[in-house]
């Protein structure tokens, strides 16, 4: 007997067998065929129904209709509905409606729905679900509204869940609140499915605080509900908050683990993400394609090819086939690691090369500067797929943006117009960024104006474009024109203010941001704010902002902590900076560089070297900036031999070629220590053309050691570079004046006038009671100017008693801005408090001497940050040891 793939028709029952038993047996057989997708079996049973005279039974007709649709046999189902089912009921229509929806025939489903003589809640739910599954979320919500207005059916738990999922997908917070009110009106909030959907909806709408309040009221949250909160906590409160919830979950599924792996990876904690994958595996959890995708992406971010290769081996062993997402992650891993042969091998092994894989490979080549190869791949993709992918286009346009290749960018723009891809938001956004980066803001704004649909990125790109060229007013106009703003938009505008020196406006922007209900500051917000506080020297305000980071759970974020270290360092509070550094567990290279730079700025070269050496001992690999920081520390402290050793180590040990900043530090180090000839020889050996910073370092050293001949050579090169900085001209004029060459000094000043170069005005500022006070030389604008000058005159009398004799100088030097700030600080700050002052130029020798003496006669401590470094004055001495 030959086996058949479907169950044979049931044998004729005994005559005494009840009708219901026969019907049930036939119905079970039909359901089996539908579940297994055996169309031939369903057709055979259909014939049997006709043979035994049961073809007109409505229950069996509905079951047969469901079987046909489950097998994907739409023509059979239609034929049955149109010819055999003469009296369809609402269940019949619902089955057909569901079949249309699942087969993607929504237009047919809508037509049937409109013709239905009667509908129940299942009818509405089926149509809503069909719209949701096809990602037509707005249509799903319109259907929900129509159902509510019709009044013929009351919504149930499924109805509300579908509506809330659609609302969440659209991110409509206002509608979400209305749905919450309806759920409470129908007393459905206690249903576990509805409660889970409510939490998920508010998380997706960005209202995580409200979602959290609803979550804690749920008695027994489902895994889906807990997983939704994991996403919300990770995005809003940080990954540590999500980990706390994850650790407390009574049970977890693979989705829970995958969410935490992804959250850790996206927050930069890629090693922890990979550790979690290992833990997941050890607990017997089966890794799926999502796990492998997140893990491989983490390996790519960590540049860990060994980890990635082990995961690749597991993928081959454990997955029946590599799906496009895992394949794309593998391509990204190898491409970002520079292993283009392996990346192409994975790519070529794909049976179905989707646009994601093509885009990842193109992006990998771009990352390594292989622009020509990226363009060739793009053309191959067009030939193979016979279509243009919007993300591949956007990726290549971004490559043009990085290379400032306006010519190719315009060609791609033309291709976007011809293909119609210009309508894709991601493509238009890339074009805006490309034109803005290339300086063509007119074209960038033109694309923006012609966009049919704009997203947050579109608006943010325009804000960033105008802020980059310093047009803050225009950037603010775009910001104010947005109907919906998120934290990224606020950060862009905040960064624009801070970047261009409008720190006070930036801090006002932060205050306005806090008043927004649906916007929560993130790590970027606080990093930007701490930069503003550092630039202003407003450490007290920085202390208050640190309180904000504690409130939102970001104080332990590595990037935030790094910004705090830099802020304290730039505000003269180096001890507090070191405390934050020591407290930080997850130190990255930026952390080490920030601490080394801080010590260097404070002239604490030995401490900078200690941190640098400790970094090497712990296995951290220094980069270009690390060596700039440690060489700067050696320069400010006169550590010549140590500086030479590190300069040699750069190339010999870490294969880092010295750049202009390194040469500038070495010239400054050698020159200030009196090795002027060696400094000049180093300049002559530079592989690149010396800049104004390099010659300026030599010129400053020449002034210190009185080498006028070499100073003239350095000045000649500086003047030939046409540097707009007045400092070099003023320094050379002073060198001539000190040497008694008044005519030469006058000639330098005339050269300045002829070139239109004006002396940079010196000003100082300090923070008192959360207000920044600014002082300029001979300033008369300060409301307490008379009292400040009287205080300064008395201080000058006191230090004169110690032997200070003022050299002949203009009246303005007596009232230099830092002296005015010192007098003001003594007037308004308590005796126990160190006085912190910031200055935009290098402190002059007279002011340096005066403040040393004032610290002696008053017993006060002064911390002054000038354009180059910090000076800590106390007891008549300065931390620089008069070496600056």
C-alpha positions in Angstrom: 0.0 0.0 0.0 1.4 3.4 -1.0 1.6 6.0 1.8 -0.2 9.3 1.0 0.8 12.7 2.4 -2.7 13.4 3.7 -5.1 11.5 6.0 -7.6 9.3 4.2 -11.2 10.2 4.5 -12.6 8.7 7.7 -14.5 5.3 7.1 -18.2 5.5 6.9 -19.5 5.4 10.5 -21.9 2.8 11.8 -25.5 3.8 11.2 -25.9 4.3 14.9 -23.0 6.7 15.1 -24.3 10.1 16.1 -24.3 12.9 13.6 -22.2 15.2 15.8 -19.4 12.5 16.1 -19.2 12.3 12.3 -19.1 16.0 11.9 -16.4 16.3 14.5 -14.3 13.6 12.9 -14.5 15.3 9.5 -13.8 18.8 11.1 -10.7 17.4 12.8 -9.4 15.9 9.6 -9.9 19.2 7.8 -8.1 21.1 10.5 -5.2 18.6 10.3 -4.9 19.3 6.5 -4.9 23.0 7.1 -2.4 22.9 9.9 0.0 20.8 7.7 -0.7 22.7 4.5 -1.9 19.5 2.7 -4.1 21.0 -0.1 -4.7 17.6 -1.8 -6.0 16.2 1.5 -8.4 19.1 1.9 -9.7 18.7 -1.6 -10.2 14.9 -1.0 -12.2 15.6 2.1 -14.2 18.2 0.3 -15.2 15.5 -2.2 -16.1 13.2 0.6 -18.3 15.8 2.2 -20.2 16.1 -1.1 -20.4 12.3 -1.3 -21.9 11.8 2.1 -24.3 14.7 1.8 -22.6 17.0 4.4 -21.4 19.6 2.0 -24.1 22.0 3.0 -23.4 21.9 6.8 -22.3 25.5 7.7 -19.9 24.3 10.4 -18.1 22.0 8.0 -18.2 24.6 5.2 -16.5 27.1 7.5 -13.9 24.5 8.6 -13.2 23.6 4.9 -12.9 27.3 4.0 -10.3 27.8 6.8 -8.4 24.7 5.6 -8.2 26.0 2.0 -7.0 29.4 3.2 -4.4 27.8 5.6 -3.0 26.0 2.6 -2.8 29.2 0.6 -5.4 28.0 -1.9 -7.3 31.3 -2.4 -9.0 30.2 -5.7 -10.5 27.1 -3.9 -11.6 29.2 -1.0 -13.2 31.8 -3.3 -15.0 29.1 -5.3 -16.3 27.5 -2.2 -17.6 30.9 -0.8 -19.2 31.9 -4.1 -20.8 28.6 -5.2 -21.2 26.2 -2.3 -21.8 28.3 0.8 -25.3 29.7 0.1 -25.9 31.0 3.6 -22.7 32.4 5.0 -22.7 33.7 8.5 -20.5 36.2 10.2 -18.0 33.4 11.1 -17.8 32.5 7.4 -17.0 36.1 6.4 -14.5 36.5 9.3 -12.6 33.3 8.1 -12.4 34.7 4.6 -11.4 38.1 5.9 -8.6 36.6 7.9 -7.4 34.6 4.9 -7.3 37.7 2.7 -5.3 39.6 5.4 -2.8 36.8 6.0 -2.2 36.4 2.3 -1.6 40.1 1.9 -4.8 40.8 -0.1 -5.9 43.7 2.0 -7.9 45.4 -0.8 -10.0 42.2 -1.1 -10.4 42.1 2.6 -11.7 45.7 2.7 -14.1 45.0 -0.1 -15.5 41.9 1.7 -15.6 43.8 5.0 -17.7 46.6 3.4 -20.1 44.0 1.9 -20.6 42.1 5.1 -24.3 42.3 6.3 -23.3 41.8 9.9 -20.0 42.3 11.8 -18.8 41.3 15.2 -15.7 42.3 17.2 -13.7 39.6 15.4 -14.5 41.2 12.1 -13.1 44.5 13.2 -10.1 42.9 14.9 -9.3 40.9 11.8 -9.2 44.0 9.6 -7.2 45.9 12.1 -4.7 43.1 12.5 -4.3 42.9 8.7 -3.5 46.6 8.5 -1.0 46.2 11.4 0.7 43.2 10.0 1.2 45.0 6.7 2.6 48.1 8.6 -0.4 50.3 7.7 -0.6 51.6 11.2 -2.7 54.7 10.4 -5.3 52.6 8.6 -5.4 50.2 11.6 -6.2 53.2 13.9 -8.8 54.5 11.4 -10.5 51.1 11.6 -10.4 51.3 15.4 -12.0 54.7 15.2 -14.7 53.5 12.8 -15.5 50.6 15.1 -15.9 52.9 18.0 -18.1 55.2 16.1 -20.3 52.4 14.6 -21.3 51.2 18.0 -22.2 47.7 16.7 -19.3 46.0 18.6 -17.5 46.7 21.9 -13.7 46.5 21.8 -12.1 43.6 23.6 -8.5 43.0 24.8 -7.3 42.1 21.3 -8.8 45.3 19.9 -7.1 47.5 22.4 -3.8 45.6 22.0 -3.8 46.0 18.2 -4.7 49.7 18.4 -2.0 50.4 21.0 0.6 48.5 19.0 -0.2 50.7 16.0 -0.1 53.8 18.1 3.3 52.7 19.5 4.6 52.1 16.0 3.7 55.6 15.0 5.0 57.1 18.3 1.9 59.2 18.8 2.0 60.2 22.4 -1.2 62.2 22.4 -3.3 59.3 21.0 -1.6 57.0 23.5 -3.0 59.0 26.3 -6.5 58.9 24.7 -6.2 55.1 24.4 -5.2 54.8 28.0 -8.4 56.7 28.9 -10.6 54.4 26.8 -9.0 51.3 28.3 -9.8 52.6 31.8 -13.3 53.4 30.7 -13.9 49.8 29.5 -12.1 48.6 32.7 -9.7 46.5 30.5 -6.4 47.7 32.1 -6.3 44.6 34.3 -6.1 42.2 31.4 -2.5 41.0 31.2 -2.4 41.4 27.4 -3.8 44.9 27.5 -1.5 45.9 30.4 1.5 44.6 28.4 0.4 46.5 25.3 -0.1 49.7 27.3 3.5 49.5 28.7 4.9 48.7 25.2 2.9 51.6 23.6 4.2 54.3 26.0 7.8 52.9 25.7 7.6 53.2 21.9 6.1 56.7 22.3 9.0 57.8 24.4 7.0 58.2 27.6 9.0 55.8 29.6 8.2 57.5 33.0 4.5 56.8 32.4 5.2 53.3 31.1 7.2 52.6 34.3 4.3 53.8 36.5 1.9 51.5 34.7 4.4 48.6 34.8 4.8 48.7 38.6 0.9 48.3 38.9 0.8 45.1 36.9 0.5 42.2 39.3 2.1 39.5 37.2 3.8 41.1 34.2 4.2 38.9 31.2 7.7 38.3 29.7 6.6 40.6 26.8 5.7 43.3 29.3 9.1 43.0 31.1 10.9 43.0 27.7 9.2 46.2 26.7 10.4 47.8 29.9 13.9 46.5 29.3 13.9 48.5 26.0 12.5 51.6 27.7 15.0 51.6 30.7 18.0 51.0 28.4 17.1 53.9 26.1 16.0 56.4 28.8 17.7 55.6 32.1 20.7 53.8 30.8 21.7 50.2 30.4 22.5 49.7 34.1 18.8 50.3 35.0 17.8 47.8 32.4 20.3 45.3 33.8 18.7 45.7 37.2 15.3 44.8 35.8 16.8 42.0 33.8 18.5 40.4 36.9 15.2 40.5 38.8 13.1 38.8 36.1 11.7 35.4 37.3 12.0 34.0 33.8 13.6 35.2 30.6 13.2 34.2 27.0 15.6 34.6 24.1 14.1 38.0 23.4 15.1 39.2 26.9 18.7 38.1 26.5 18.9 39.5 23.0 17.6 42.9 24.2 20.3 43.1 26.8 23.0 42.0 24.4 21.9 44.7 22.0 21.6 47.4 24.6 25.0 46.7 26.0 26.5 46.7 22.5 24.8 49.9 21.5 25.9 51.7 24.6 29.5 50.9 23.9 29.9 48.2 26.5 30.6 45.6 23.9 32.8 43.4 26.1 29.9 43.0 28.6 27.6 42.3 25.6 29.8 39.4 24.6 30.1 38.2 28.2 26.3 38.1 28.3 26.2 35.9 25.2 28.6 33.5 26.9 26.3 33.5 30.0 23.2 33.0 27.8 24.8 30.0 26.2 26.0 28.5 29.5 22.4 28.7 30.9 21.2 26.5 28.0 19.5 29.3 26.1 19.5 28.6 22.4 21.2 31.4 20.4 19.1 32.5 17.4 19.9 34.6 14.4 19.2 37.8 16.4 21.7 36.8 19.0 24.3 36.1 16.4 23.6 39.4 14.6 24.0 41.5 17.8 27.1 39.5 18.9 28.8 39.9 15.5 28.0 43.6 15.5 29.5 43.9 18.9 32.7 42.1 17.7 32.8 44.5 14.7 32.6 47.5 17.1 35.3 46.0 19.3 37.4 45.1 16.3 37.7 41.6 17.7 38.2 39.3 14.7 39.0 36.3 16.9 35.7 36.5 18.8 33.9 37.1 15.5 35.5 34.0 13.9 34.5 31.8 16.8 30.9 33.1 16.4 31.1 32.5 12.7 32.0 28.9 13.4 29.0 28.6 15.7 26.7 30.1 13.1 27.7 27.5 10.6 27.2 24.7 13.2 23.9 25.8 14.7 21.9 27.6 12.1 20.3 25.6 9.3 21.0 28.5 7.0 22.5 31.9 7.3 19.9 34.6 7.0 20.6 38.0 5.4 20.9 39.7 8.7 23.5 37.4 10.1 25.3 37.4 6.8 25.3 41.2 6.8 26.8 41.2 10.3 29.5 38.8 9.2 30.3 41.0 6.2 30.4 44.1 8.5 32.7 42.2 10.9 35.3 41.3 8.3 34.9 44.6 6.3 35.5 46.7 9.4 38.4 44.5 10.3 40.0 45.2 6.9 39.6 41.5 5.9 38.0 42.2 2.6 38.8 38.8 1.2 36.7 37.1 4.0 34.0 39.8 3.7 33.7 39.1 0.0 33.8 35.3 0.7 30.7 35.5 3.0 29.1 37.9 0.6 29.6 35.7 -2.5 28.3 32.6 -0.6 24.9 34.2 -0.2 22.3 32.8 -2.4 20.1 35.9 -2.1 22.2 39.0 -1.8 19.9 41.5 -0.3 20.5 45.2 -0.3 21.6 45.2 3.3 24.6 42.9 2.5 25.5 45.1 -0.4 25.2 48.3 1.7 27.3 46.8 4.6 30.1 45.8 2.2 30.1 49.2 0.5 30.2 50.9 3.9 33.1 48.6 5.0 35.2 49.6 2.0 34.3 53.3 2.6 35.4 53.0 6.3 38.9 52.0 5.2 39.2 54.7 2.6 38.6 52.3 -0.4 36.3 54.8 -2.1 37.0 53.6 -5.7 36.1 50.0 -4.7 32.9 51.2 -3.0 31.8 52.9 -6.2 32.6 49.8 -8.2 30.5 47.7 -5.7 27.7 50.1 -6.0 27.7 49.8 -9.8 27.8 46.0 -9.5 24.8 46.1 -7.1 22.8 48.2 -9.6 23.6 45.6 -12.4 22.7 42.6 -10.2 19.7 43.9 -8.4 18.5 45.9 -11.3 17.3 48.5 -8.8 18.6 51.3 -6.7 18.5 50.8 -2.9 18.0 54.0 -0.9 20.3 53.0 1.9 23.1 52.0 -0.5 22.7 55.4 -2.2 22.7 57.2 1.2 25.9 55.3 2.2 27.7 56.3 -0.9 26.6 59.9 -0.7 27.9 59.9 2.9 31.2 58.7 1.5 31.2 61.7 -0.8 30.5 63.8 2.3 33.6 62.4 4.1 35.8 63.0 1.0 34.3 66.4 0.3 33.7 65.0 -3.3 31.1 67.5 -4.5 31.5 66.4 -8.1 30.5 62.7 -7.5 27.9 63.9 -5.0 26.2 65.9 -7.6 26.2 62.9 -10.0 24.6 60.8 -7.3 22.1 63.6 -6.7 21.2 63.4 -10.4 20.8 59.6 -10.2 18.5 60.1 -7.2 16.3 62.5 -9.2 16.2 60.1 -12.2 15.3 57.0 -10.2 12.8 58.8 -7.9 14.9 57.9 -4.8 15.1 61.6 -4.0 11.7 61.0 -2.3 13.3 58.7 0.3 13.9 60.7 3.5 17.2 58.9 4.2 18.6 59.8 0.7 17.5 63.5 1.0 19.1 63.7 4.5 22.4 62.3 3.1 22.3 64.9 0.3 21.7 67.7 2.8 24.7 66.6 4.9 26.9 66.2 1.8 26.1 69.7 0.5 26.4 71.2 3.9 29.8 69.6 4.6 31.0 70.8 1.2 29.9 74.4 2.0 27.0 74.6 -0.4 24.3 75.5 2.1 22.0 76.9 -0.6 21.7 73.5 -2.2 21.3 71.8 1.2 18.4 74.1 2.1 16.8 73.8 -1.4 16.7 70.0 -0.9 15.2 70.4 2.5 12.5 72.8 1.2 11.5 70.4 -1.6 11.2 67.3 0.7 7.6 66.0 0.8 8.3 64.3 4.2 10.9 65.4 6.8 12.0 63.6 9.9 14.0 64.6 12.9 17.2 63.9 11.1 16.2 66.3 8.3 15.7 69.2 10.7 18.7 68.3 12.8 20.9 68.2 9.7 19.9 71.8 8.8 20.5 73.0 12.4 23.9 71.3 12.4 24.7 72.7 8.9 24.2 76.3 9.9 25.7 75.9 13.3 28.9 74.6 11.7 29.4 77.9 9.8 28.5 79.9 12.9 25.1 81.1 11.8 23.4 80.4 15.1 20.4 82.6 14.3 19.5 80.6 11.2 20.1 77.3 13.1 17.7 78.6 15.8 15.1 79.4 13.2 15.1 75.8 12.0 14.9 74.6 15.6 12.0 76.8 16.4 10.2 75.7 13.2 10.1 72.1 14.3 6.7 70.7 15.5 8.3 67.8 17.2 11.7 67.7 18.8 13.6 64.9 20.4 16.7 64.8 22.5 19.0 64.7 19.4 17.5 68.0 18.1 17.9 69.7 21.5 21.5 68.4 21.7 22.2 69.8 18.2 21.0 73.3 19.2 22.7 73.1 22.6 25.9 72.1 21.0 25.7 75.0 18.5 25.6 77.5 21.3 28.4 75.9 23.3 30.6 75.4 20.2 30.4 79.0 19.2 31.1 80.5 22.7 27.4 81.3 23.6 27.6 79.1 26.7 25.1 81.2 28.7 22.5 80.7 25.9 23.4 77.0 25.9 22.7 76.7 29.6 19.3 78.5 29.1 18.6 76.0 26.3 19.3 73.2 28.9 16.8 74.7 31.3 14.1 74.9 28.6 14.9 71.3 27.7 14.2 70.1 31.2 10.8 71.7 31.1 9.8 69.4 28.1 7.7 66.5 29.2 8.8 64.0 26.5 12.5 64.9 26.3 15.0 63.5 28.7 18.7 64.6 28.6 21.1 61.8 27.5 24.9 61.4 27.8 25.4 63.7 24.8 23.5 66.5 26.6 25.7 66.3 29.6 29.0 65.9 27.7 28.1 69.1 25.8 27.1 70.9 29.0 30.3 70.0 30.8 32.2 71.3 27.9 30.4 74.6 28.2 31.1 74.7 31.9 34.8 74.0 31.2 35.0 76.7 28.6 33.4 79.2 31.0 35.3 78.0 34.0 32.0 77.6 35.8 32.8 74.7 38.0 30.0 75.5 40.5 27.4 75.3 37.8 29.1 72.1 36.7 28.6 70.7 40.2 24.9 71.3 39.9 24.7 69.6 36.5 26.5 66.6 38.0 23.5 66.3 40.3 21.3 66.1 37.1 23.4 63.1 35.9 22.9 61.4 39.2 19.1 61.9 38.9 18.9 60.3 35.5 21.4 57.5 36.2 24.2 58.7 33.9 26.9 59.6 36.5 28.6 56.2 35.8 28.5 56.6 32.0 32.1 56.6 30.9 31.7 59.5 28.4 29.9 61.6 31.0 32.7 60.9 33.6 35.3 61.8 31.0 33.6 65.1 30.4 33.5 65.7 34.2 37.3 65.0 34.4 38.0 67.5 31.6 35.7 70.1 33.2 37.3 69.9 36.6 40.8 70.0 35.0 39.9 73.1 33.0 38.3 74.8 36.0 41.5 74.4 38.0 40.2 71.6 40.3 42.7 69.0 39.4 42.2 67.1 42.7 38.5 66.6 42.0 39.3 65.5 38.4 41.7 62.8 39.8 39.0 61.6 42.3 36.5 61.1 39.4 39.2 59.4 37.4 40.0 57.0 40.2 36.3 56.3 40.8 35.7 55.4 37.2 35.7 51.6 36.7 35.3 51.4 32.9 38.2 53.6 31.9 38.6 54.0 28.1 41.4 55.7 26.2 39.5 59.0 26.4 39.6 58.7 30.2 43.4 58.3 30.3 44.0 61.1 27.8 41.7 63.4 29.8 43.6 62.9 33.0 47.1 63.1 31.3 46.0 66.4 29.6 44.6 67.7 32.9 47.9 67.2 34.7 49.8 68.7 31.7 47.7 71.8 31.7 48.5 72.3 35.4 52.2 72.0 34.8 52.3 68.7 36.7 54.4 66.8 34.2 55.6 64.1 36.6 52.0 63.2 37.5 51.1 63.2 33.7 54.0 60.7 33.1 52.8 58.5 36.0 49.3 58.3 34.5 50.7 57.6 31.0 53.0 54.8 32.3 50.1 53.3 34.4 48.0 53.3 31.2 50.7 51.3 29.4 51.0 48.8 32.3 47.2 48.2 32.2 47.4 47.3 28.5 45.8 50.4 27.1 47.3 51.4 23.8 48.1 55.1 23.5 47.0 57.1 20.4 48.0 60.4 18.8 46.3 62.5 21.5 47.9 60.5 24.3 51.4 61.5 23.1 50.4 65.1 22.6 49.2 65.2 26.2 52.3 63.6 27.7 54.7 65.6 25.6 52.8 68.8 26.6 53.3 67.8 30.2 57.0 67.3 29.7 57.1 70.7 27.9 55.3 72.6 30.7 57.6 71.0 33.4 60.9 71.1 31.6 61.3 67.3 31.6 63.7 67.3 28.6 65.0 63.7 28.7 61.5 62.2 29.4 60.1 64.2 26.5 62.8 62.9 24.2 62.2 59.4 25.3 58.4 59.5 24.6 59.0 61.3 21.3 61.2 58.4 20.3 58.7 55.8 21.7 55.9 57.1 19.5 57.2 55.6 16.3 59.5 52.9 17.6 57.0 51.2 19.9 53.5 52.3 18.9 54.1 53.1 15.2 52.5 56.5 15.5 54.1 59.1 13.2 54.7 62.4 14.9 52.3 65.2 13.8 52.5 69.0 14.0 51.2 69.0 17.6 54.0 66.6 18.7 56.7 68.7 16.9 55.3 71.9 18.4 55.5 70.3 21.9 59.1 69.2 21.3 60.2 72.6 20.0 58.6 74.3 23.0 60.3 71.8 25.4 63.8 72.1 23.8 63.5 75.8 23.3 62.4 76.7 26.9 65.1 74.5 28.4 67.7 76.5 26.4 68.4 73.9 23.7 67.6 76.4 20.9 69.9 75.0 18.3 68.5 71.5 18.8 64.9 72.9 18.6 65.8 74.6 15.3 67.4 71.4 13.9 64.2 69.5 14.8 62.2 72.0 12.8 64.5 71.6 9.8 64.0 67.8 10.0 60.2 67.9 10.1 58.5 65.9 7.3 55.8 68.5 6.9 55.9 72.3 6.6 56.1 73.9 10.0 53.1 75.9 11.1 52.7 79.1 13.0 52.4 77.1 16.2 55.8 75.5 15.7 57.6 78.8 14.8 55.7 80.6 17.6 57.1 78.1 20.1 60.6 78.8 18.9 60.0 82.6 19.0 58.8 82.4 22.6 61.8 80.4 23.6 64.1 82.9 21.9 62.6 85.8 24.0 63.1 83.8 27.2 66.8 83.2 26.4 67.5 86.5 24.6 68.5 84.9 21.2 67.4 87.8 19.0 69.1 86.4 15.8 67.1 83.2 15.9 64.0 85.1 17.0 64.2 87.2 13.8 64.4 84.0 11.8 61.4 82.5 13.5 59.5 85.8 13.1 60.3 85.9 9.4 58.8 82.5 8.9 55.8 83.5 11.0 55.2 86.6 9.0 55.5 84.7 5.7 52.7 82.3 6.9 50.4 85.3 7.2 49.1 84.1 10.5 46.2 86.3 11.6 47.3 85.9 15.3 48.6 89.1 16.7 50.6 87.4 19.4 53.7 86.6 17.3 53.9 90.2 16.1 53.5 91.7 19.6 56.1 89.3 20.9 58.7 90.2 18.2 58.0 93.9 18.7 58.7 93.4 22.5 61.9 91.5 21.7 63.1 94.4 19.6 62.0 97.0 22.2 63.8 95.1 25.0 66.9 95.0 22.9 66.7 98.8 22.4 65.8 98.5 18.7 62.8 100.8 18.8 62.8 101.4 15.0 62.5 97.6 14.4 59.8 97.4 17.0 57.9 100.2 15.3 58.4 98.5 11.9 56.7 95.3 13.2 53.8 97.2 14.5 53.5 99.0 11.2 53.5 95.6 9.4 50.6 94.6 11.7 48.6 97.7 10.7 49.4 97.2 7.0 48.1 93.6 7.2 45.0 94.7 9.1 46.0 92.6 12.1 44.8 93.9 15.4 46.0 93.0 18.8 43.7 90.5 20.4 42.0 92.2 23.4 42.8 90.5 26.6 40.0 89.7 29.0 39.5 87.6 32.1 36.4 86.1 33.7 35.4 84.3 36.9 32.3 82.7 38.4 30.7 84.2 41.5 27.3 83.0 42.7 26.5 81.2 39.4 27.2 84.4 37.5 30.1 85.0 35.2 31.9 88.3 35.6 34.0 89.5 32.7 36.9 92.0 32.9 38.9 93.8 30.2 42.0 96.0 30.5 41.0 99.4 31.7 37.4 98.1 32.0 34.8 100.7 33.2 31.7 98.6 32.4 31.6 96.6 35.6 29.1 98.0 38.1 31.8 97.9 40.9 34.6 99.2 38.8 35.5 102.1 41.2 35.7 99.8 44.2 37.7 97.2 42.2 40.3 99.8 41.1 40.6 101.2 44.7 41.1 97.7 45.9 43.8 97.1 43.3 45.6 100.3 44.1 45.8 99.3 47.8 47.1 95.9 46.8 49.8 97.6 44.6 50.9 99.7 47.6 51.2 96.6 49.8 53.4 94.7 47.3 55.5 97.8 46.8 56.5 97.4 50.4 57.9 94.0 49.5 60.1 95.5 46.9 58.0 95.4 43.8 58.9 98.1 41.3 56.6 98.6 38.3 58.5 99.1 35.1 57.5 101.9 32.8 54.4 100.7 31.0 51.1 102.0 29.7 48.4 102.7 32.2 46.4 99.7 30.8 49.1 97.3 32.0 48.4 98.4 35.6 44.8 97.5 35.1 45.3 94.3 33.1 42.1 92.2 33.2 43.6 89.5 35.5 44.6 92.1 38.1 41.1 93.5 38.1 39.7 90.0 38.5 42.1 89.3 41.4 40.9 92.5 43.2 37.3 91.6 42.6 37.7 88.1 43.9 39.3 89.4 47.1 36.4 91.7 47.5 33.5 89.2 47.1 34.8 85.7 47.9 35.3 84.4 51.5 38.8 84.1 52.9 38.9 80.3 52.8 37.9 80.0 49.1 40.6 79.8 46.4 40.0 82.4 43.6 39.6 80.8 40.2 40.2 83.1 37.2 40.2 82.4 33.4 42.1 84.4 30.8 42.0 84.3 27.0 45.7 85.2 26.5 49.0 84.1 28.0 49.6 85.9 31.3 52.2 88.6 31.1 55.3 88.6 33.2 54.3 91.7 35.2 50.9 90.2 36.1 52.6 87.0 37.0 54.9 88.8 39.4 52.1 90.9 40.9 49.8 88.0 41.6 52.6 86.0 43.2 53.2 88.9 45.6 49.5 89.5 46.2 49.2 85.8 47.2 51.9 86.5 49.7 50.5 89.6 51.3 46.9 88.3 51.4 47.5 84.7 52.3 45.1 83.7 49.5 45.3 81.1 46.8 44.8 82.1 43.2 44.2 79.6 40.3 44.6 81.2 36.9 44.0 79.5 33.6 45.6 81.4 30.7 45.7 80.4 27.0 48.4 77.8 27.6 48.3 76.4 31.1 47.3 76.8 34.8 49.1 78.8 37.4 48.5 78.1 41.1 49.7 81.0 43.1 50.1 80.5 46.9 52.4 82.0 49.5 54.3 84.1 47.0 55.1 81.3 44.6 53.6 79.8 41.4 53.2 76.1 40.5 54.9 76.8 37.2 58.2 77.6 39.0 58.4 80.7 36.8 58.8 78.3 33.9 56.1 79.2 31.4 
